[in-house]
Amino acid sequence: MLKSLNDFLRLESAGGILLVLAAVAAMLLANSPAAGIYAWLFDMPVEIRVGPLQIAKPLLMWVNDGLMAIFFFLVGLELKRELIEGELSKSGSILLPAVGAIGGMALPAVIYAYINWGDEVALAGWAIPAATDIAFALGILTLLGSRVPTSLKVFLVSLAIFDDIGAIIIIALFYTDGLSTTALTIAAVSIAFLFMLNRRNVTALVPYVFVGIVLWIAVLKSGVHATLAGVVLAIFIPMRHPERPNHSPLRALEHDLHPVVAFVILPIFAFANAGIDLHGVTLEYVLHPVPLGVMAGLFVGKQVGVFVFCWAAVRLGFASLPRGSGWLGLYGIALLCGVGFTMSLFIGSLAFENAGQVMFDERIGIMLGSLISGLAGYLLLRHACSLANSECR
């Protein structure tokens, strides 16, 4: 189990570094003479047609609806494994990160809504600062090396998993529109097929992938966001092989997908979505209620929400601090939770997808809030880890 965790941490950390490079490359291109080529690339229409079935979207939406469905599929696999045999299967170790995740989602949303109250268009982005980017956060932790206790890393990973569950629920409940009964019926039939495959102990992945593609198309056409199809598909991937006790189809698939997602899919997503044109950006533009609400939600709401909820849970006797850690180390992790980059960008693209021409760019708030949170978290943890024989006390 420890080896699996270390492999996971290495992949996520390296992926976080690549995310930074992809985001920086996008920013440089969007503010260079090649800005027109960058915009043209992701506005380019891409169409697939089979008889009357047509899927026509700009390349950017293929990245956000298609590639990100694979990311959510991996998230679903990780959630299922953690719930069955991982950290989330141990009732005693999940309470603190679960409570922290609730605070870390609720308070940023409240802060954002307070700042943008009265603007119906802006309020659609209330969930943007509620997300945590595990790859970036772990990438920052990696800079501190082995001085950070493993228990704090496990706490951060567990909190991020609960955060992902919250994001999935938010997307399903609040970012759907124009529901199609026909498409939902096809999706329901696809889910029934997946259930049958699972109950019959089918371990070959090809049938699941085929039905999963049908499910993705149906969900895409239904009005529910297509990425949720990836989570649903993951639920039905078998955890164990009936004839090979030492082989897990789910773990094998997760192992194969993780590098692809970390080193290909998420960097492409970052490159496609982080290209902010800074020409003409003034302080007034940065302090618009939308980017300001996102920035305040990520930097203030996340750290306060995570830390205060965890503090209350420990003081009331419902949970205990991660082993080998103290309040200062926990507060440093709470700061790192304000790095929202990937999921915040994704939710932002959903929130304002149909908003038309707007006088703000929520991505500025995401970038600044994540940058400040990451820098503050790193500096505090570095200080905390220099105390008490290099333990985060």
VOPAGU-2260 file (C-alpha; in pm, 1 decimal, decimal comma):
REM VOPAGU-2260
SITE   aa  ch    i         X         Y         Z
SITE  MET   A    0       0,0       0,0       0,0
SITE  LEU   A    1     284,7     240,6      88,5
SITE  LYS   A    2     455,5     168,2    -245,3
SITE  SER   A    3     129,3     246,0    -428,5
SITE  LEU   A    4     100,0     573,7    -239,6
SITE  ASN   A    5     459,4     671,1    -321,0
SITE  ASP   A    6     405,6     588,4    -689,9
SITE  PHE   A    7      89,5     800,0    -686,5
SITE  LEU   A    8     266,2    1091,5    -520,4
SITE  ARG   A    9     553,3    1080,1    -769,8
SITE  LEU   A   10     316,6    1080,1   -1066,6
SITE  GLU   A   11      98,0    1359,4    -929,7
SITE  SER   A   12     399,2    1570,7    -836,3
SITE  ALA   A   13     565,6    1537,1   -1176,4
SITE  GLY   A   14     228,3    1599,5   -1339,7
SITE  GLY   A   15     193,1    1918,5   -1136,4
SITE  ILE   A   16     524,4    2047,1   -1269,2
SITE  LEU   A   17     414,7    1970,3   -1625,9
SITE  LEU   A   18      85,4    2152,4   -1559,6
SITE  VAL   A   19     280,4    2462,3   -1461,2
SITE  LEU   A   20     486,1    2444,5   -1780,7
SITE  ALA   A   21     173,5    2397,8   -1994,9
SITE  ALA   A   22      -1,2    2692,2   -1828,4
SITE  VAL   A   23     305,0    2916,3   -1870,1
SITE  ALA   A   24     334,7    2815,4   -2237,4
SITE  ALA   A   25     -31,3    2901,6   -2293,2
SITE  MET   A   26      10,6    3242,2   -2126,6
SITE  LEU   A   27     319,5    3320,4   -2335,0
SITE  LEU   A   28     149,1    3222,5   -2660,4
SITE  ALA   A   29    -170,9    3413,7   -2580,0
SITE  ASN   A   30      35,6    3729,5   -2527,4
SITE  SER   A   31     275,0    3688,6   -2820,1
SITE  PRO   A   32     251,3    3754,8   -3194,6
SITE  ALA   A   33     130,0    3391,8   -3220,1
SITE  ALA   A   34    -184,0    3471,3   -3018,6
SITE  GLY   A   35    -398,0    3449,0   -3331,0
SITE  ILE   A   36    -272,2    3097,1   -3405,7
SITE  TYR   A   37    -338,8    2990,4   -3045,8
SITE  ALA   A   38    -697,2    3122,3   -3060,1
SITE  TRP   A   39    -754,9    2973,0   -3406,2
SITE  LEU   A   40    -634,3    2631,0   -3293,5
SITE  PHE   A   41    -882,9    2590,3   -3010,6
SITE  ASP   A   42   -1168,9    2764,2   -3196,2
SITE  MET   A   43   -1122,5    2524,8   -3490,1
SITE  PRO   A   44   -1444,0    2326,5   -3551,8
SITE  VAL   A   45   -1412,7    1948,2   -3525,5
SITE  GLU   A   46   -1703,9    1731,3   -3638,2
SITE  ILE   A   47   -1786,5    1361,9   -3626,7
SITE  ARG   A   48   -2093,5    1237,0   -3812,4
SITE  VAL   A   49   -2236,5     884,9   -3837,9
SITE  GLY   A   50   -2564,3     894,9   -4026,0
SITE  PRO   A   51   -2800,2    1130,3   -3840,2
SITE  LEU   A   52   -2572,7    1136,4   -3533,3
SITE  GLN   A   53   -2353,3    1445,6   -3534,6
SITE  ILE   A   54   -2111,1    1583,0   -3276,6
SITE  ALA   A   55   -1976,8    1922,4   -3385,0
SITE  LYS   A   56   -1774,4    2129,8   -3139,4
SITE  PRO   A   57   -1470,4    2358,5   -3140,7
SITE  LEU   A   58   -1148,0    2183,0   -3045,6
SITE  LEU   A   59   -1155,3    2346,5   -2700,9
SITE  MET   A   60   -1484,0    2173,1   -2618,1
SITE  TRP   A   61   -1349,9    1837,0   -2739,1
SITE  VAL   A   62   -1072,6    1885,0   -2484,0
SITE  ASN   A   63   -1311,7    1991,4   -2206,3
SITE  ASP   A   64   -1589,3    1739,6   -2279,3
SITE  GLY   A   65   -1387,4    1451,8   -2425,5
SITE  LEU   A   66   -1039,5    1437,8   -2275,0
SITE  MET   A   67   -1168,2    1551,3   -1936,5
SITE  ALA   A   68   -1415,9    1261,4   -1938,7
SITE  ILE   A   69   -1109,7    1033,3   -1928,4
SITE  PHE   A   70    -975,2    1237,0   -1636,3
SITE  PHE   A   71   -1304,2    1192,9   -1450,9
SITE  PHE   A   72   -1298,6     823,7   -1537,7
SITE  LEU   A   73    -962,8     798,5   -1360,4
SITE  VAL   A   74   -1104,0     997,5   -1067,1
SITE  GLY   A   75   -1391,0     748,0   -1049,1
SITE  LEU   A   76   -1149,8     453,9   -1049,3
SITE  GLU   A   77    -948,3     611,1    -767,6
SITE  LEU   A   78   -1263,2     681,2    -566,6
SITE  LYS   A   79   -1387,6     323,9    -600,7
SITE  ARG   A   80   -1050,8     176,7    -503,1
SITE  GLU   A   81   -1013,8     409,3    -205,3
SITE  LEU   A   82   -1365,8     330,2     -83,0
SITE  ILE   A   83   -1315,0     -47,0    -112,1
SITE  GLU   A   84    -960,4     -97,5      10,4
SITE  GLY   A   85    -786,2     238,2      48,6
SITE  GLU   A   86    -777,1     518,4     302,9
SITE  LEU   A   87   -1148,1     593,4     261,1
SITE  SER   A   88   -1236,0     237,0     367,9
SITE  LYS   A   89   -1105,9     310,5     719,6
SITE  SER   A   90   -1373,4     497,3     910,3
SITE  GLY   A   91   -1125,4     629,2    1164,8
SITE  SER   A   92    -901,4     797,5     908,4
SITE  ILE   A   93   -1156,7     962,6     680,4
SITE  LEU   A   94   -1341,4    1192,3     918,8
SITE  LEU   A   95   -1080,6    1469,7     939,5
SITE  PRO   A   96   -1023,1    1508,2     561,3
SITE  ALA   A   97   -1398,8    1472,6     499,6
SITE  VAL   A   98   -1477,4    1751,6     744,5
SITE  GLY   A   99   -1194,1    1963,3     604,0
SITE  ALA   A  100   -1322,1    1915,2     249,9
SITE  ILE   A  101   -1673,1    2026,7     350,5
SITE  GLY   A  102   -1536,4    2345,8     505,5
SITE  GLY   A  103   -1303,1    2395,7     211,8
SITE  MET   A  104   -1593,2    2380,9     -33,6
SITE  ALA   A  105   -1856,1    2570,4     163,8
SITE  LEU   A  106   -1669,0    2882,4     278,8
SITE  PRO   A  107   -1511,4    2969,7     -60,7
SITE  ALA   A  108   -1856,5    2942,7    -222,0
SITE  VAL   A  109   -2005,7    3169,1      46,9
SITE  ILE   A  110   -1730,1    3429,0       4,9
SITE  TYR   A  111   -1767,9    3427,9    -374,1
SITE  ALA   A  112   -2148,2    3456,9    -350,6
SITE  TYR   A  113   -2121,4    3743,7     -99,6
SITE  ILE   A  114   -1888,0    3942,5    -326,1
SITE  ASN   A  115   -2102,5    3880,2    -636,7
SITE  TRP   A  116   -2447,2    3899,6    -475,8
SITE  GLY   A  117   -2703,0    4066,4    -699,5
SITE  ASP   A  118   -2533,3    3974,5   -1030,0
SITE  GLU   A  119   -2716,1    3672,9   -1170,3
SITE  VAL   A  120   -2453,5    3602,3   -1438,5
SITE  ALA   A  121   -2162,2    3626,4   -1196,4
SITE  LEU   A  122   -2331,9    3408,6    -933,4
SITE  ALA   A  123   -2313,7    3115,1   -1176,2
SITE  GLY   A  124   -1945,8    3088,6   -1083,5
SITE  TRP   A  125   -2003,6    3026,3    -710,7
SITE  ALA   A  126   -1846,4    2677,0    -728,7
SITE  ILE   A  127   -1522,6    2786,1    -902,5
SITE  PRO   A  128   -1318,2    2843,5    -582,0
SITE  ALA   A  129   -1453,4    2525,9    -417,7
SITE  ALA   A  130   -1204,2    2299,9    -597,5
SITE  THR   A  131    -853,6    2179,4    -506,4
SITE  ASP   A  132    -592,1    2076,4    -763,8
SITE  ILE   A  133    -422,0    1768,0    -618,2
SITE  ALA   A  134    -147,2    1758,8    -882,7
SITE  PHE   A  135     -34,4    2116,7    -818,7
SITE  ALA   A  136     -63,0    2083,5    -439,8
SITE  LEU   A  137     142,3    1763,8    -431,8
SITE  GLY   A  138     392,1    1916,6    -672,6
SITE  ILE   A  139     452,8    2193,4    -419,2
SITE  LEU   A  140     483,6    1938,1    -136,7
SITE  THR   A  141     748,0    1756,0    -339,8
SITE  LEU   A  142     970,4    2064,0    -322,2
SITE  LEU   A  143     990,9    2003,7      53,4
SITE  GLY   A  144    1104,0    1642,4       8,8
SITE  SER   A  145    1080,7    1390,6     290,1
SITE  ARG   A  146    1057,2    1661,8     556,6
SITE  VAL   A  147     677,6    1655,4     519,8
SITE  PRO   A  148     529,0    1361,9     715,6
SITE  THR   A  149     360,3    1097,3     500,5
SITE  SER   A  150      48,7    1137,2     715,8
SITE  LEU   A  151      10,0    1497,0     593,7
SITE  LYS   A  152      42,9    1383,7     232,1
SITE  VAL   A  153    -221,7    1115,5     291,2
SITE  PHE   A  154    -443,6    1379,9     453,0
SITE  LEU   A  155    -408,1    1607,9     148,8
SITE  VAL   A  156    -479,1    1324,2     -95,5
SITE  SER   A  157    -784,0    1210,8     105,1
SITE  LEU   A  158    -918,0    1566,1     130,7
SITE  ALA   A  159    -873,0    1613,0    -243,6
SITE  ILE   A  160   -1067,3    1292,0    -307,2
SITE  PHE   A  161   -1361,2    1422,8    -103,3
SITE  ASP   A  162   -1319,5    1751,2    -286,7
SITE  ASP   A  163   -1351,5    1563,0    -617,8
SITE  ILE   A  164   -1668,6    1392,4    -491,6
SITE  GLY   A  165   -1810,0    1735,2    -408,4
SITE  ALA   A  166   -1713,6    1870,4    -751,6
SITE  ILE   A  167   -1881,9    1574,6    -924,0
SITE  ILE   A  168   -2203,1    1632,5    -727,2
SITE  ILE   A  169   -2194,6    2006,3    -799,9
SITE  ILE   A  170   -2147,8    1951,1   -1174,0
SITE  ALA   A  171   -2429,7    1693,7   -1182,5
SITE  LEU   A  172   -2676,4    1910,5    -989,5
SITE  PHE   A  173   -2599,0    2266,1   -1095,7
SITE  TYR   A  174   -2432,0    2260,8   -1438,1
SITE  THR   A  175   -2690,3    2080,8   -1650,0
SITE  ASP   A  176   -2939,0    2233,3   -1891,3
SITE  GLY   A  177   -3189,3    2143,1   -2163,4
SITE  LEU   A  178   -3231,2    1779,2   -2059,1
SITE  SER   A  179   -3318,1    1537,4   -2343,0
SITE  THR   A  180   -3546,6    1249,1   -2244,0
SITE  THR   A  181   -3433,3    1035,4   -2537,9
SITE  ALA   A  182   -3064,2    1077,5   -2462,4
SITE  LEU   A  183   -3120,7    1013,2   -2090,6
SITE  THR   A  184   -3308,6     693,1   -2176,7
SITE  ILE   A  185   -3015,7     571,6   -2388,6
SITE  ALA   A  186   -2780,5     661,0   -2101,2
SITE  ALA   A  187   -2997,9     461,1   -1858,6
SITE  VAL   A  188   -2993,2     158,4   -2090,8
SITE  SER   A  189   -2613,1     188,4   -2118,2
SITE  ILE   A  190   -2583,2     192,3   -1739,5
SITE  ALA   A  191   -2803,5    -118,9   -1722,3
SITE  PHE   A  192   -2566,7    -293,3   -1966,9
SITE  LEU   A  193   -2267,1    -192,0   -1755,9
SITE  PHE   A  194   -2438,9    -329,6   -1445,9
SITE  MET   A  195   -2506,1    -658,5   -1625,6
SITE  LEU   A  196   -2142,7    -684,9   -1737,1
SITE  ASN   A  197   -2026,5    -627,7   -1380,9
SITE  ARG   A  198   -2272,3    -876,8   -1227,5
SITE  ARG   A  199   -2169,3   -1143,3   -1478,5
SITE  ASN   A  200   -1806,3   -1094,9   -1372,3
SITE  VAL   A  201   -1695,3    -981,7   -1717,1
SITE  THR   A  202   -1335,6    -866,3   -1670,8
SITE  ALA   A  203   -1242,8    -791,3   -2034,1
SITE  LEU   A  204   -1225,2    -413,8   -2072,6
SITE  VAL   A  205   -1337,6    -389,9   -2437,5
SITE  PRO   A  206   -1713,5    -434,2   -2363,2
SITE  TYR   A  207   -1695,7    -172,0   -2089,7
SITE  VAL   A  208   -1515,3      73,9   -2318,0
SITE  PHE   A  209   -1766,1      19,8   -2601,4
SITE  VAL   A  210   -2068,5      72,5   -2376,4
SITE  GLY   A  211   -1884,5     361,9   -2209,0
SITE  ILE   A  212   -1847,9     543,2   -2542,8
SITE  VAL   A  213   -2221,2     503,7   -2607,7
SITE  LEU   A  214   -2287,0     632,5   -2255,1
SITE  TRP   A  215   -2059,4     934,3   -2311,5
SITE  ILE   A  216   -2237,5    1029,0   -2635,8
SITE  ALA   A  217   -2578,4     989,6   -2470,9
SITE  VAL   A  218   -2479,2    1200,4   -2169,9
SITE  LEU   A  219   -2323,5    1460,4   -2401,8
SITE  LYS   A  220   -2651,7    1489,1   -2590,0
SITE  SER   A  221   -2866,7    1474,8   -2274,9
SITE  GLY   A  222   -2774,1    1814,1   -2127,6
SITE  VAL   A  223   -2590,8    1657,9   -1832,3
SITE  HIS   A  224   -2219,2    1730,1   -1855,8
SITE  ALA   A  225   -2045,8    1455,7   -2052,2
SITE  THR   A  226   -1754,9    1415,8   -1809,0
SITE  LEU   A  227   -1991,3    1252,1   -1557,5
SITE  ALA   A  228   -2012,1     952,9   -1791,6
SITE  GLY   A  229   -1651,2     878,0   -1699,8
SITE  VAL   A  230   -1736,2     859,0   -1328,9
SITE  VAL   A  231   -2036,7     634,2   -1393,0
SITE  LEU   A  232   -1833,3     399,5   -1612,7
SITE  ALA   A  233   -1563,4     370,1   -1344,4
SITE  ILE   A  234   -1818,3     246,3   -1090,6
SITE  PHE   A  235   -1875,2     -71,0   -1291,2
SITE  ILE   A  236   -1512,4    -163,8   -1364,9
SITE  PRO   A  237   -1448,4    -486,4   -1166,3
SITE  MET   A  238   -1229,5    -450,4    -861,7
SITE  ARG   A  239   -1132,5    -818,3    -856,1
SITE  HIS   A  240   -1088,3   -1099,5   -1106,2
SITE  PRO   A  241   -1297,3   -1407,8   -1012,9
SITE  GLU   A  242   -1030,6   -1655,1   -1129,6
SITE  ARG   A  243    -713,3   -1456,4   -1051,8
SITE  PRO   A  244    -725,2   -1336,8    -689,4
SITE  ASN   A  245    -401,9   -1139,2    -721,1
SITE  HIS   A  246    -517,5    -944,5   -1026,4
SITE  SER   A  247    -741,2    -637,9   -1012,2
SITE  PRO   A  248    -876,9    -509,9   -1346,8
SITE  LEU   A  249    -953,3    -175,2   -1184,7
SITE  ARG   A  250    -607,4    -128,0   -1034,4
SITE  ALA   A  251    -439,6    -235,7   -1359,7
SITE  LEU   A  252    -646,6      11,9   -1559,5
SITE  GLU   A  253    -583,6     287,0   -1306,2
SITE  HIS   A  254    -209,8     216,2   -1321,3
SITE  ASP   A  255    -211,2     236,7   -1702,6
SITE  LEU   A  256    -424,4     550,7   -1720,6
SITE  HIS   A  257    -252,9     754,6   -1452,6
SITE  PRO   A  258      57,1     851,4   -1658,3
SITE  VAL   A  259    -160,1     930,8   -1961,5
SITE  VAL   A  260    -381,4    1163,2   -1757,7
SITE  ALA   A  261     -96,4    1321,2   -1560,4
SITE  PHE   A  262     142,1    1374,7   -1851,2
SITE  VAL   A  263     -89,6    1417,8   -2152,0
SITE  ILE   A  264    -455,3    1495,3   -2077,2
SITE  LEU   A  265    -420,3    1746,4   -1792,8
SITE  PRO   A  266    -132,1    1938,2   -1955,7
SITE  ILE   A  267    -336,3    1962,7   -2279,0
SITE  PHE   A  268    -633,3    2087,8   -2075,1
SITE  ALA   A  269    -412,9    2344,9   -1901,6
SITE  PHE   A  270    -260,5    2456,3   -2230,9
SITE  ALA   A  271    -605,8    2492,6   -2388,0
SITE  ASN   A  272    -764,9    2684,7   -2100,0
SITE  ALA   A  273    -489,9    2892,8   -1938,9
SITE  GLY   A  274    -416,9    3122,5   -2232,5
SITE  ILE   A  275    -528,1    3454,2   -2080,8
SITE  ASP   A  276    -479,0    3762,3   -2296,1
SITE  LEU   A  277    -328,1    4019,6   -2058,4
SITE  HIS   A  278    -333,3    4309,2   -2305,3
SITE  GLY   A  279    -535,3    4590,7   -2151,5
SITE  VAL   A  280    -570,7    4417,3   -1815,2
SITE  THR   A  281    -579,0    4681,0   -1540,2
SITE  LEU   A  282    -613,4    4668,5   -1162,4
SITE  GLU   A  283    -982,3    4748,9   -1206,5
SITE  TYR   A  284   -1015,2    4444,3   -1431,8
SITE  VAL   A  285    -844,0    4221,7   -1174,1
SITE  LEU   A  286   -1064,4    4357,8    -895,2
SITE  HIS   A  287   -1387,6    4289,1   -1081,4
SITE  PRO   A  288   -1618,5    4097,9    -841,7
SITE  VAL   A  289   -1582,9    3769,7   -1036,2
SITE  PRO   A  290   -1201,4    3730,0   -1037,9
SITE  LEU   A  291   -1187,9    3896,0    -693,6
SITE  GLY   A  292   -1446,4    3650,8    -558,0
SITE  VAL   A  293   -1255,8    3355,6    -703,1
SITE  MET   A  294    -923,6    3481,3    -566,2
SITE  ALA   A  295   -1067,8    3551,3    -219,9
SITE  GLY   A  296   -1249,7    3218,4    -218,8
SITE  LEU   A  297    -934,7    3024,5    -302,6
SITE  PHE   A  298    -689,1    3207,6     -79,0
SITE  VAL   A  299    -907,3    3306,5     216,8
SITE  GLY   A  300   -1203,8    3071,6     198,6
SITE  LYS   A  301   -1009,2    2751,9     140,6
SITE  GLN   A  302    -752,3    2793,6     416,8
SITE  VAL   A  303   -1004,7    2916,8     674,7
SITE  GLY   A  304   -1270,4    2662,8     580,9
SITE  VAL   A  305   -1036,1    2361,4     586,1
SITE  PHE   A  306    -847,9    2463,6     900,5
SITE  VAL   A  307   -1142,7    2581,1    1112,9
SITE  PHE   A  308   -1355,0    2275,3    1032,8
SITE  CYS   A  309   -1061,3    2042,9    1110,8
SITE  TRP   A  310    -980,4    2235,8    1430,0
SITE  ALA   A  311   -1340,9    2202,4    1544,5
SITE  ALA   A  312   -1348,5    1828,5    1466,3
SITE  VAL   A  313   -1029,7    1769,0    1668,4
SITE  ARG   A  314   -1132,9    1991,3    1960,0
SITE  LEU   A  315   -1473,5    1822,6    1981,1
SITE  GLY   A  316   -1305,7    1482,2    1990,3
SITE  PHE   A  317   -1444,1    1354,9    1658,4
SITE  ALA   A  318   -1100,9    1324,1    1494,4
SITE  SER   A  319    -729,5    1352,1    1566,2
SITE  LEU   A  320    -442,4    1530,3    1394,7
SITE  PRO   A  321    -243,6    1336,1    1131,2
SITE  ARG   A  322      31,4    1135,2    1301,7
SITE  GLY   A  323     360,8    1323,7    1331,1
SITE  SER   A  324     197,2    1655,7    1251,2
SITE  GLY   A  325      82,1    1959,6    1446,0
SITE  TRP   A  326    -145,1    2255,6    1389,7
SITE  LEU   A  327     113,0    2452,6    1191,9
SITE  GLY   A  328     164,3    2167,2     945,2
SITE  LEU   A  329    -210,9    2122,7     908,3
SITE  TYR   A  330    -252,9    2493,9     844,7
SITE  GLY   A  331      11,9    2475,1     572,1
SITE  ILE   A  332    -184,3    2198,3     402,3
SITE  ALA   A  333    -501,6    2409,0     435,3
SITE  LEU   A  334    -320,3    2687,7     249,6
SITE  LEU   A  335    -217,7    2448,0     -28,7
SITE  CYS   A  336    -583,0    2350,0     -70,5
SITE  GLY   A  337    -632,9    2697,3    -217,4
SITE  VAL   A  338    -451,5    2583,7    -531,7
SITE  GLY   A  339    -759,3    2523,2    -743,8
SITE  PHE   A  340    -616,5    2542,5   -1096,7
SITE  THR   A  341    -745,3    2242,3   -1300,6
SITE  MET   A  342   -1087,3    2183,3   -1144,5
SITE  SER   A  343   -1146,8    2556,7   -1099,6
SITE  LEU   A  344   -1072,9    2620,9   -1467,2
SITE  PHE   A  345   -1303,7    2334,9   -1560,7
SITE  ILE   A  346   -1594,6    2453,8   -1345,2
SITE  GLY   A  347   -1535,4    2807,8   -1469,8
SITE  SER   A  348   -1569,6    2689,6   -1829,3
SITE  LEU   A  349   -1906,0    2533,9   -1734,9
SITE  ALA   A  350   -2030,0    2830,1   -1532,3
SITE  PHE   A  351   -1982,3    3088,3   -1805,6
SITE  GLU   A  352   -2006,6    2865,7   -2113,0
SITE  ASN   A  353   -2328,3    3032,9   -2229,8
SITE  ALA   A  354   -2278,6    3374,7   -2070,7
SITE  GLY   A  355   -2196,1    3546,9   -2399,3
SITE  GLN   A  356   -1974,1    3856,8   -2398,6
SITE  VAL   A  357   -1873,5    3935,5   -2041,5
SITE  MET   A  358   -1654,0    4205,6   -1890,5
SITE  PHE   A  359   -1444,0    3974,9   -1675,0
SITE  ASP   A  360   -1218,3    3671,5   -1692,7
SITE  GLU   A  361   -1252,4    3432,1   -1399,4
SITE  ARG   A  362    -923,2    3268,3   -1498,7
SITE  ILE   A  363    -730,2    3569,7   -1364,5
SITE  GLY   A  364    -876,6    3505,4   -1019,6
SITE  ILE   A  365    -800,0    3134,4   -1048,6
SITE  MET   A  366    -437,5    3198,3   -1142,8
SITE  LEU   A  367    -375,0    3461,6    -875,6
SITE  GLY   A  368    -560,3    3276,8    -599,5
SITE  SER   A  369    -380,0    2951,9    -677,5
SITE  LEU   A  370     -40,7    3122,6    -703,2
SITE  ILE   A  371     -73,8    3307,7    -371,2
SITE  SER   A  372    -209,6    2998,8    -194,0
SITE  GLY   A  373      66,5    2776,5    -329,0
SITE  LEU   A  374     343,1    3021,8    -238,7
SITE  ALA   A  375     206,2    3087,9     111,3
SITE  GLY   A  376     153,5    2716,2     175,5
SITE  TYR   A  377     506,3    2632,0      63,5
SITE  LEU   A  378     667,4    2901,0     280,2
SITE  LEU   A  379     466,2    2807,6     588,8
SITE  LEU   A  380     531,3    2433,5     549,9
SITE  ARG   A  381     898,8    2500,6     490,2
SITE  HIS   A  382     909,8    2692,8     816,9
SITE  ALA   A  383     702,1    2432,0    1001,5
SITE  CYS   A  384     918,3    2146,8     875,1
SITE  SER   A  385    1233,7    2319,6     998,6
SITE  LEU   A  386    1105,1    2297,0    1355,7
SITE  ALA   A  387    1113,9    2005,6    1599,3
SITE  ASN   A  388    1375,3    1794,5    1419,0
SITE  SER   A  389    1229,2    1859,4    1070,1
SITE  GLU   A  390     878,8    1749,0    1162,6
SITE  CYS   A  391     578,2    1964,3    1075,5
SITE  ARG   A  392     482,5    2054,1    1432,0
